[in-house]
Amino acid sequence: MIQAYSNSVRNDQLIARWLITCAVVIFGMILLGGVTRLTDSGLSMVEWNPLMGIIPPLSQADWQVLFLKYQQFPEYQKINLGMSMSEFKFIFMFEYLHRVLGRLIGLVFFIPFVYFWLTKRISPQLLPKLVLMLILGGCQGLLGWYMVKSGLVDIPHVSQYRLTAHLGLAVLIYGFIVWTALDLINKTSGQPAKLGKVACILSGLIFLMTLTGGLVAGTKAGHAYSTWPLMGDSFIPMGLYEMSPVWLSAFENITTIQFNHRMFAYLIAILMVGFSVVALRSNISCKVRMGIYSMLALLVVQITLGITTILFHVPVATAAAHQVGAVALLTATLFVSHSLLNRH
């Protein structure tokens, strides 16, 4: 009996390390995806070859074939006309590495999963969650190509709806994996459940915040107002919600999209600080206390990155850091939420 329990704990710890590794690689994927978008590299590969697409161009002739294919599409004809081969190679490699890393994530997940399953190390309660992760990963690959296809038409820009869905699903998968890993390693706590529920609401709000960031990215709304705390010469700019129907402005009007993103950030900052004050005054463990301090530190970093991104006209490094900063902040809130919810 004791030996079986010991084996179960050992298996859970091993699987948790594997899931954390997957989460770290996905974190890097989200960062690379942000850089790919910010460098306008996402439409440089005009074909989707799930198997052969992993082979890079190995000769000048290979590069020429790829460049000629790219020249047949609107991004080259309407935006990058006259682009040199070296410029094409630059944008191509970002998108290529993004796709290769996506395939690598699939292998990093699938191969250990099969091993753990064949060796009967996966508990019956855990198996459905891992299968769901595998399915969601496959959907993410399909969604990525569906997003790219939206930009291979007359208007050479990907749909902000598809880009936001692609980003949102990536973050959702990441959060699901992190939460499942925490289930395996963070089992004991004696914390007040009410605080845990509030922390979960904060986690959900941060996820929604990343979706508003996806809309900002997809419409390039971050370039619209390079001032803070005002938008132009006023806190509430002209042109808010001017589209018809009104709700469409939240998704397609760049002034409204940036305004909403800012207001969402203010709301989350206020709620997170308020929650932290209450939680730190409660009877919580040292690890949860450290998690809350980490959460507050990441909140400050994230706000600073957001303001800097706006003021300096969306520099690639800062904007990419802002995107993964949201994921890092979500990670901290998930840890705090999970620790506060688990009671024994």
Beta strands, then each sheet from edge to edge (+ up, - down):
end
